[in-house]
Amino acid sequence: MNGPIPPLGLDDQLCYAVYSAGIAINRAYRPLLDELGITYPQYLVLLALWEQDGQTIGAIAERLALESSTITPLVKRLEAGGLLTRERNPADERQVFVRLTDKGREMQERSTCLAERLLERSGLTVPDLQRLNMQVKALRDALAE
């Protein structure tokens, strides 16, 4: 670009568009998550475990780009709900392994309605949504470096 970028209004800021889209997605998901009895952050923990069960709290935190101290209360609430178990590593008491219960694994099938809701509400096709997801992840990865 030539010269300085002129000041942008709120609606012209990419950061605001991404932020407000996240809020809109959470609002679309909320009624379905309420039916499942979990919050959006708890859903993210479950997603990480559905990808790979038996992770440590630290690994889940890293996968979600959050602090372990943020993950621990989420995991405790999911454990209280019977969706997962926690177990300290006998070789290293600092490590806590998290594993899905049968109820937690069954929740995965019940949560497919979330993707359907996003497609329905957005009006996007599956390929459009996949392209958008790839672009947003590429932006995230570039900014994280």
C-alpha angles and dihedrals in degrees: 000000000000117000130343122328111251116240111278126219121236094264091051093055114102090205090059093046091053093043095049092044088056090052091049091050090050090051091050091049097043099085091048093046089049089055089051090048096236138106126236094256089050088051089055091053089051091049090054090050093046087057092049123000122207099042127153121248087248092054092049090049091051092048091052094040091239136120120266088238088062094048097048097069091045091052092047091054092047089049090051087053091054095245098117146002133229124215129179117232105248089211093052117020090196091069120080119192118210121206133179120244121218087264090053092050091048089053089068092067091046092051097060087094088075093067090044090052091051092051092046096047096041097049088220124134120238092256091048091051091047091052092048090048091051091050094049092047090049089052091048092049093047092050093046093059 
